[in-house]
C-alpha cells in the first residue's frame, strides 16, 4: 500500500508539473497560431505612414521638401509658399484651370474689372487713349462671400473677443486651437484696400513694394508716411492702416473699389490674380499684433486667414501641413470647357461639380526624394511630388524608359495605372553677371567680349542632359516659349552665341576656338591678364555647396578657356543679402512667371528694378543699366500685343544679347506623375491654386494600397516553425525526465 500511495503521489506531482509547463507554453503557441490566422486574412496594410482616414472625409495625400518661409500674402513670393497660400487666399481674379493660352477669369470679382483712362486733370479719355496720365481699374466683388472661421473675427456684444492690451491677457493662448470661439464676416471692398496698404507698409517687407510704387498712385507717399510714423516714439504695437489714406485707392461702396495707376499698364490686371492682392480683414491684422503673440508664432506669417476653398488646420512645417475644407466657401463649379484635347483626357468629366472636391489635404515634409518616391509607388502619396515640384534626376530612371522612339513610362508605373502630365512652365534659369563688378561687369566692348566668351563655353545643353535628363530647352532670349515675343527655330536664335545646325535642325554653341579668340580680344589670352600675366580667377556666389557634380561641371566650363572658377558659398539669408547689396560677381538664378506676359521677364533687366538703384529686393539681380533698353521697356510695357509691340521687343532682345548681362540658361520641361485614383491633374504654368479641382477615389486607393503592400508572411512562418521545432522536443525531453524521476524514485 505504501508503494502504491507513493507512486500515486509521484504521478500526481508529474501531472501537475506537466500541466504547469503546458499552461505556460500554450499561450505562446496559441498566440503564434492566432497571429498566423489573423495575418493570413489581414485586410489592412502594415506600413501605412498616415493615420487612419476618417470614413466621412475624402483626403488628398501629398508631400513637400522645402518648407514655406512666409505665409503672409504680401510677403510670400516662392513656389513653396504659393503651394499653400493659393489654396487659402483669393485675389479678385484667377486663371481658367484648363484653357490655354492662359485666360483670366473672375474669382471673388463679380465681373472683369473695367478700365478708365484719365488725363493729367483726372478727366476721362476715350477707351483707345494711347498715353493717358492715369488708368483707373474698378473692381466689383461678389456679395455674400465669407471668411473662414477664425478667432480674429469672434465677437460678443458687438466687440472683439480676443483683442488684448497686455501680454498677461494672452498668456493662455499658445495656438489657434486654444481659442474657444471663432467668427466670420462678409468679404468687403475695405479688405482689399487694407491689403494693398499692407504692400506699402515697409514693416511687412513686401518684395513688390518697389515695383508697385511706380504704378499705384500715392503708394510712394504712403510708404514714406508710414515709415516716418514707425520711427516715432511710443508707437503702438499695431499700426491701424485704415487711418492713413492712399490717394490711388478709393472705396466706391461696400463691394466696389478702384485702383488708380500711373499711365497705361494693361498687365496690371494680371497682378489682380496674384496672392499679393488677396484681401485681409483689418481685424486679423489687429489680432495678430496682440501682445505676446509674436513670441508664440501667432502671426499672419504663420497662420493665414482667407476666403478660399481651404484653410490651414495644422502648420508644423518640420513634419506636416494640413489644409481642410473652408465651411464658408462660396459656390464655385468645375469648368465645362477647356483646351483642345481636354475632353478626350477626361478633364471635363466633372463639369458642373461643386468645388472643392476633397475634404482635406495632408502634406508631409519629405526631405529626401527616395523615401517620397517609394511611398508614391506604394500608393501612400497621390502624386509624385507637390504642386510645385516635378520628377527629379534621382527618380527619373525609375519612372521612364528612354530610347530611339522617345520616352515612355516604365513597366512598373504602367502596371500601376500611373498617369503623366507634362508642362513647359513660363520660366527661365540663368547665370548672371553683376554688371557693377569691375571684371565681369561694365559696358565696354572688351567687357562684353569677356561675357560672350564665357557664355559660349558655358554649355547649358550639356547641363540639361546631365542634370535634367535632357528635359529642357536652351534659352535664346529672356522670354520663354509660349509667351508673346518669343521666337522659335532658326529665327529665334541668339546669333552672337549660337549657330544654326541645318542637319540637326537646332542651335549649337559657337566653337571654343572662337570663344578663346573673344577672350584674347577682351585682354585675357589663354585665361591670363595680358598686362600682369596673372591667371583670371572668377567667383560664383551661391547658397549651395562648392562641391559635388554641379560645382564640378561649372568649373569645367571655364576650364575650357583657362579661367579658374572659385565658389563663395553662404547660407540663403546671407546670399540674399549679398544680392541685395550688389556684392556678387557671378551667380545662378531663376524666375517663374507671375503672369503670362513678356513684360514679366523683360522687367528683370529694367534698371529701376536693380537692387542698388531701388534700394530694395529688386528683381534686376544683375544690376543691368542700359538707358536705351529702359526707354524701350517703358514704351513696350504699356502696349497691347501686336506688330508694333513685337518690333520693340525684338530691339530689346538685341540690346540684351549684345550687352550679355546673363548667360541665358534654359527653360525646363516638367513631368508630373499621378496615381490612378487621382483625377483633374492638369498643371497650370502660372497658378498653383488648383487643389480645389482635384478629385480622389478613396476606395480605389485603398484597393491598390492593399495589393501593393501585402505583408510577406513566409519569414514569419519560418520563424514560427523554428520556434515550434524547438519547443516540442524540449517538452518531450521534459516529460521523459519527469517520467524517469517518477520511476527511478520508486521505493524498494
Buried (B, 14 or more C-beta within 10 A) or exposed (E): EEEEEBBEEBEEBBEEBBEEBEEEBEEEBEEBEEEBEEEEEEEEBEEBEEEEBEEEEBBBBBBBBBEBBBBBBBBBBEBBBBBBBBBBBBBBBBBBBBBBEBEBBBBBBBEBBEBBBBEEEEEEBEEEBEEBBBBBBBBBBBEEBBBBBBBBBBEEEEEBBBBBEEEEBBEEBEEBEEBEEBBBBBBBBBBBBBBBBBBBBEEBEBBBBBBBBBBBBBBBBBBEBBEEEEEEEEEEEBBEBEEBBBEBBBBEEEBBBBBBBBBBBBBBBBBBBBBBBBBBBBBBBBBBBBBBBBEBEBBBBBBBBBBBBBBBBBBEBEEBBBBBBBEBBBEBEBBEEBBEEBBEBEBBEBEEEEBBBBBBBBBBBBEEBEEBBEBBBBBBBBBBBBBBBBBBEEBBEBBBBEEEEEBEBBEEBEEBEBBBBEBBBBBBBBBBBBBBBEBBBBEEEEBBBBBBBBBBBBBBBEBBEEBBBEBBBBBBBBBBBBBBBBBEEBEBBBEBBBEBEEEEEBBBBBEBEBBBBBBBBBBBBEBBEEEEEEEBEBBBBBBBEBEEEBBEBBBEBBEBBBBEBEBBBBEEEEBBEBBBEBBBBBBBBEBBBBBBBBBBBBBBBBBBBBBBBBEBBBBBBBBBBBEEBBEBBEBBBBBEBEEEBBEBBBBBBBBBBEBBBBBBBBBBBBBBBBBBBBBBBBBBBBBBBBBBBBBBBBEBBBEBBBEEBEEEBEEBBEEBEEEBEEBEEEBEEBBEEBBEEBEEEEEE
